Amino acid sequence: MRRRLVCACVPALLLACGGVRAASRPNIVLIVADDMGYSDLGCYGGEIATPELDGLARNGLRFTQFYNTARCWPTRAALMLGYYPQQVAMDPPGRPGPEWAQALPKFLKPLGYRAYHSGKWHVHVVPRTCADGGFDRSYRLEDYDRNFNPAQLIEDDKPAPPVAPGGGYYTATAFADHAIRCLKEHAETCAGQPFFTYLAFTTPHFPLQAPPDDIARYRDTYLAGWDAVRAERHRRQLELGIVRCALSPLEPRIRAPGNFADVALRLGPGEIAHARPWAELTPEQQRFQASKMAIHAAMVDRIDREIGRVLAQVRAMGAWDNTVVLFLSDNGASAEILIRGDGHSPSAAPGSAGSFLCLGPGWSTASNTPFRRHKIWVHEGGISTPLIVHWPRGIAARGELRRDIGHVIDILPTIYELAAGAAPAPREGAPPFPGRSLMPAFARDGAVARDVLFFHHSGNRALRAGDWKIVSAGIDGNRWSLYNLAEDRAEGRDLASEKPALVSELAETWRRLEHEFRRQAEKPVEKEARKNETR
């Protein structure tokens, strides 16, 4: 008990320094979008109406060089476990995680926190959200192919009934409803404790589905095409100071991932597999593609509305001033085109439960403005995410940008330091946490120092060291390219041939980390094997 009392005093002492005002132990709301591009939000240059998130940015901080892992499950594992996914057997998934891996709520529970989860989980090495992950309440969607009538739901680790069609259910709204219920119960029964709310949306991930009234607001917005939308978003990003680089060109040679030939027969002539210039599309293709982006925009718009409802509940509890809100996306927008779930009916209204549409490479390129490529790739378009941080009592800055280089592995140490006033200690047998707390950046830009960031997903590899980045992809023959991101974050000028020694040095660092991380994931197995040998 004495130790807990001492810990409770530390944050107030720590947060009195610099530009961060003194505060008691804060509440935390962590919000994650699924497959949302870097430029979709208004505060990052987009035209989609996102007033709630724009308001958080206007009264908080926007990070401009924050990274995810390029895919849903490795990013969510890094968020919850605090390690690169390779360290915890989450990329590729399929093996048991190391014994020392522990989810964020279990770090927070000894500090007095209650923990609530609503939405996607996708952390395979932590099978049960409550019993294994440490959440007190959880509403979990396992059916990612249906937004109106999902069939696989889990509530508090127990199967929940499937949703019947036609009942007005929509995933984003249901997740917000659950988060609000948890917060209301918290206010009634646990008002003296801080809370951690993890709101994990499954939208705007495919299938592109949204309420018809939401879609109607954007029906004709995108008829100008992705070339015009990209140019306008880039112009606004430069004005806002979000980026300083040129706009990357379209890459028509990159084909949408998936078996497009089979899918195209079911989707019709409006669908295309490449990000070609808009003027080359037929009128039928232009209308079909504009409709898809209208649904994507409606899904982002709906996320913003649901976030507004959750945050209104935080205000109603009197907890607003001392609640830290963090918002990010799990990867860049997706170029995939496929059909799953209940299939696709050409006669169904686009965006309805009977349709199964994907954003595709043209609009994915626009969503990821100004960067190259998409989800799955580890070029900047696949791994760059907005990060908004808002905390009225603890952050004095309003509307400022932070160019500190960050990664989703930083979220756990940041949240822990907010709660405990110190860096988290690794569990017994665990390697040191690879991330850095972002708290110094709350006070000033450029305060977070780091050596390198590592990326590896689906055969795509990258390493960022300062402003230098090496990156390779299978479609490019696994050849390393080199970019100076301070001058060329759009990755347009490959400097590998001019600086072969630097490429070799960075590639060797990547190989060393890859070997080290894979070995760490296997370490508990090796340790158990040694025990058996001595018996």
Long-range contacts (C-beta under 8 A, 24 or more apart in sequence): 4-110, 4-111, 4-112, 7-111, 7-420, 7-421, 8-111, 8-112, 10-420, 10-421, 10-422, 11-418, 11-419, 11-420, 11-421, 13-421, 14-417, 14-421, 14-422, 15-394, 15-421, 17-443, 18-440, 18-443, 18-444, 19-395, 19-396, 19-397, 19-442, 19-443, 19-444, 20-394, 20-395, 20-396, 20-439, 20-442, 20-443, 21-393, 21-394, 21-395, 21-396, 23-322, 23-391, 23-393, 23-394, 24-322, 25-111, 25-112, 25-194, 25-418, 25-419, 26-194, 26-322, 26-323, 26-324, 26-391, 26-393, 26-394, 26-418, 26-419, 27-194, 27-195, 27-196, 27-197, 27-314, 27-319, 27-322, 27-323, 27-324, 28-113, 28-194, 28-195, 28-196, 28-197, 28-323, 28-324, 28-326, 28-415, 28-418, 28-419, 29-197, 29-199, 29-310, 29-311, 29-314, 29-323, 29-324, 29-325, 29-326, 30-79, 30-196, 30-197, 30-198, 30-199, 30-326, 30-411, 30-415, 31-199, 31-200, 31-201, 31-307, 31-325, 31-326, 31-327, 31-328, 32-75, 32-76, 32-79, 32-119, 32-120, 32-198, 32-199, 32-200, 32-201, 32-327, 32-328, 32-329, 32-330, 33-201, 33-203, 33-204, 33-300, 33-303, 33-327, 33-328, 33-329, 33-330, 34-72, 34-120, 34-200, 34-201, 34-202, 34-203, 34-204, 34-205, 34-329, 34-330, 35-72, 35-204, 35-205, 35-206, 35-329, 35-330, 35-331, 35-332, 35-333, 35-334, 35-359, 35-375, 36-204, 36-300, 36-303, 36-329, 36-333, 36-367, 37-329, 37-332, 37-333, 37-364, 37-366, 37-367, 37-368, 37-369, 37-381, 38-329, 38-332, 38-367, 38-368, 38-369, 38-371, 38-381, 38-384, 38-385, 38-386, 39-233, 39-237, 39-366, 39-367, 39-368, 39-369, 39-370, 40-204, 40-296, 40-297, 40-300, 40-333, 40-367, 41-300, 41-386, 43-240, 43-386, 43-388, 44-237, 44-240, 44-242, 44-386, 45-233, 45-234, 45-236, 45-237, 45-240, 45-242, 45-369, 46-233, 46-236, 46-300, 47-221, 47-229, 47-232, 47-233, 47-297, 48-218, 48-297, 48-300, 48-301, 49-217, 49-301, 49-304, 50-300, 50-301, 50-304, 51-304, 51-308, 52-304, 52-305, 52-307, 52-308, 52-311, 53-304, 53-307, 53-327, 53-388, 56-325, 56-327, 56-388, 56-390, 57-388, 57-390, 57-399, 58-398, 58-399, 59-390, 59-392, 59-398, 59-399, 60-325, 60-388, 60-389, 60-390, 60-391, 60-395, 60-397, 60-398, 60-399, 61-388, 61-389, 61-390, 61-395, 61-397, 61-400, 61-401, 61-402, 61-441, 61-442, 62-242, 62-386, 62-387, 62-388, 62-400, 62-401, 62-402, 63-386, 63-387, 63-388, 63-389, 63-401, 63-402, 63-403, 63-404, 63-406, 63-438, 63-441, 64-241, 64-242, 64-243, 64-401, 64-402, 64-403, 65-384, 65-403, 65-404, 65-405, 65-406, 66-328, 66-384, 66-385, 66-386, 66-387, 66-405, 66-406, 66-407, 67-383, 67-384, 67-385, 67-405, 67-406, 67-407, 67-408, 67-453, 67-455, 67-464, 68-328, 68-329, 68-330, 68-331, 68-332, 68-383, 68-384, 68-385, 68-407, 68-408, 69-331, 69-383, 69-408, 69-455, 69-457, 70-331, 70-332, 70-375, 70-376, 70-377, 70-378, 70-382, 70-383, 70-455, 70-457, 70-458, 70-460, 71-330, 71-331, 71-375, 71-376, 71-457, 71-458, 72-120, 72-122, 72-205, 72-330, 72-331, 73-122, 73-123, 73-124, 74-457, 75-330, 75-331, 75-408, 76-120, 76-121, 76-122, 76-123, 76-200, 76-330, 77-122, 77-123, 77-124, 77-125, 78-407, 78-408, 78-409, 78-411, 79-104, 79-408, 79-411, 79-412, 80-104, 80-123, 80-126, 80-133, 80-412, 81-123, 81-125, 81-126, 81-412, 82-409, 82-411, 82-412, 82-413, 82-424, 82-433, 82-435, 83-409, 83-431, 83-433, 83-434, 84-409, 84-434, 84-454, 84-517, 86-454, 86-456, 86-514, 86-517, 86-518, 86-521, 87-431, 87-434, 87-517, 87-520, 87-521, 88-125, 88-521, 89-125, 89-521, 90-123, 90-124, 90-125, 91-456, 91-457, 93-124, 93-125, 94-124, 95-521, 96-125, 97-124, 97-125, 97-126, 97-521, 98-429, 98-430, 98-520, 98-521, 98-522, 98-523, 98-524, 99-429, 99-524, 100-426, 100-427, 100-428, 100-429, 100-430, 100-524, 101-125, 101-126, 101-430, 102-134, 102-427, 103-132, 103-133, 103-134, 104-134, 104-196, 104-412, 104-415, 104-416, 105-133, 105-134, 105-135, 105-136, 105-196, 106-133, 106-134, 107-412, 107-416, 107-424, 108-134, 108-196, 108-415, 108-416, 108-419, 109-134, 111-194, 111-419, 111-420, 112-193, 112-194, 113-193, 113-194, 113-195, 113-196, 113-419, 114-186, 114-190, 114-193, 114-194, 114-195, 114-196, 115-195, 115-196, 115-197, 115-198, 116-179, 116-182, 116-183, 116-186, 116-195, 116-196, 116-197, 116-198, 117-198, 117-200, 118-175, 118-176, 118-178, 118-179, 118-182, 118-197, 118-198, 118-199, 118-200, 119-171, 119-175, 119-198, 119-199, 119-200, 119-201, 119-202, 120-144, 120-200, 120-201, 120-202, 121-200, 128-157, 129-154, 129-157, 130-156, 130-157, 131-157, 135-198, 137-178, 137-182, 137-185, 139-174, 139-175, 139-178, 141-171, 141-175, 141-202, 143-341, 144-202, 144-205, 145-207, 145-340, 145-341, 145-342, 145-356, 146-207, 146-209, 146-341, 146-342, 146-353, 147-171, 147-172, 147-202, 147-203, 147-207, 147-209, 147-210, 147-353, 148-209, 148-352, 148-353, 149-353, 165-353, 170-210, 170-211, 170-302, 171-201, 171-202, 171-203, 172-201, 172-202, 172-203, 172-299, 172-302, 172-303, 172-306, 173-302, 173-306, 175-199, 175-200, 175-201, 175-202, 175-306, 176-306, 176-307, 176-309, 176-310, 179-310, 179-313, 180-309, 180-310, 180-313, 183-310, 183-313, 183-314, 183-317, 184-313, 186-317, 187-317, 191-317, 194-419, 195-319, 196-415, 197-310, 199-307, 199-310, 201-303, 201-306, 203-299, 203-300, 203-302, 203-303, 204-296, 204-299, 204-300, 204-303, 204-359, 205-334, 206-334, 206-336, 206-338, 206-356, 206-357, 206-358, 206-359, 207-340, 207-341, 207-355, 207-356, 207-357, 207-358, 208-292, 208-295, 208-296, 208-299, 208-350, 208-351, 208-355, 208-357, 208-358, 208-359, 209-295, 209-299, 209-351, 209-352, 209-353, 209-355, 210-295, 210-298, 210-299, 210-302, 210-351, 211-298, 211-302, 212-349, 212-351, 212-352, 214-298, 214-299, 214-301, 214-302, 215-294, 215-295, 215-298, 215-350, 215-351, 217-298, 217-301, 218-293, 218-294, 218-295, 218-297, 218-298, 218-301, 219-291, 219-294, 220-290, 220-294, 221-290, 221-293, 221-294, 221-297, 222-289, 222-290, 222-293, 222-294, 222-297, 222-363, 223-286, 223-287, 223-290, 224-278, 225-278, 225-279, 225-281, 225-286, 225-289, 225-290, 226-275, 226-278, 226-289, 226-293, 226-362, 226-363, 226-365, 226-366, 227-277, 227-278, 227-279, 228-278, 229-293, 229-366, 229-369, 230-365, 230-366, 230-369, 230-370, 233-366, 233-369, 233-370, 234-369, 234-370, 237-369, 237-370, 241-401, 242-401, 243-370, 243-489, 244-489, 245-370, 245-487, 245-488, 245-489, 245-490, 246-370, 246-488, 246-490, 246-492, 247-369, 247-370, 247-490, 248-365, 248-370, 248-371, 248-372, 248-381, 248-490, 248-491, 248-492, 249-492, 250-275, 250-276, 250-277, 250-362, 250-365, 251-275, 251-361, 251-365, 251-372, 251-373, 252-276, 252-277, 254-335, 254-361, 254-373, 254-374, 254-475, 255-361, 256-335, 256-336, 256-337, 256-358, 256-360, 256-361, 257-335, 257-336, 257-337, 257-338, 257-376, 258-336, 258-337, 258-338, 259-338, 260-337, 263-337, 263-338, 263-339, 266-339, 266-343, 266-344, 266-346, 267-337, 267-339, 267-344, 267-346, 267-357, 268-346, 271-337, 271-360, 272-360, 272-362, 273-337, 273-360, 273-361, 274-361, 274-362, 275-335, 275-361, 275-362, 275-364, 275-365, 276-362, 278-362, 289-360, 289-362, 289-363, 291-350, 291-351, 292-350, 292-357, 292-358, 292-359, 292-360, 292-363, 293-359, 293-363, 293-366, 294-351, 295-350, 295-351, 295-357, 296-333, 296-359, 296-363, 296-367, 298-351, 320-392, 321-392, 321-393, 322-391, 322-392, 322-393, 322-394, 323-391, 324-389, 324-390, 324-391, 324-394, 324-415, 324-418, 325-388, 325-389, 325-390, 325-391, 326-387, 326-388, 326-389, 326-411, 326-415, 327-386, 327-387, 327-388, 328-385, 328-386, 328-387, 328-388, 328-408, 329-385, 329-386, 330-385, 331-375, 331-376, 331-382, 331-383, 331-385, 332-364, 332-367, 332-368, 332-371, 332-373, 332-374, 332-375, 332-377, 332-381, 332-382, 332-383, 332-384, 332-385, 333-359, 333-363, 333-364, 333-367, 333-368, 333-374, 333-375, 333-381, 334-358, 334-359, 334-364, 334-374, 334-375, 334-376, 335-359, 335-360, 335-361, 335-364, 335-365, 335-373, 335-374, 335-375, 335-376, 336-360, 336-375, 336-376, 370-489, 370-490, 371-489, 371-490, 371-491, 372-490, 372-491, 372-492, 373-473, 376-457, 376-458, 376-460, 377-460, 377-473, 378-455, 378-456, 378-457, 378-460, 378-461, 378-462, 378-471, 378-473, 379-460, 379-462, 379-471, 379-473, 379-491, 380-485, 380-489, 380-490, 380-491, 382-460, 383-455, 383-462, 389-438, 389-442, 391-442, 394-418, 394-442, 395-442, 396-443, 397-442, 397-443, 400-445, 401-445, 402-441, 402-445, 403-445, 403-446, 404-438, 404-441, 404-445, 404-446, 404-447, 404-448, 405-448, 405-450, 405-453, 405-464, 406-436, 406-438, 406-441, 406-448, 407-435, 407-453, 409-433, 409-434, 409-435, 410-435, 410-436, 410-437, 410-438, 410-448, 411-435, 413-437, 414-438, 414-439, 429-523, 429-524, 429-527, 431-520, 452-509, 452-513, 454-510, 454-513, 454-514, 454-517, 456-514, 461-510, 462-510, 463-506, 463-507, 463-509, 463-510, 463-513, 465-506, 465-509, 468-502, 468-506, 470-496, 470-503, 470-506, 470-507, 470-510, 480-506, 480-507, 482-506
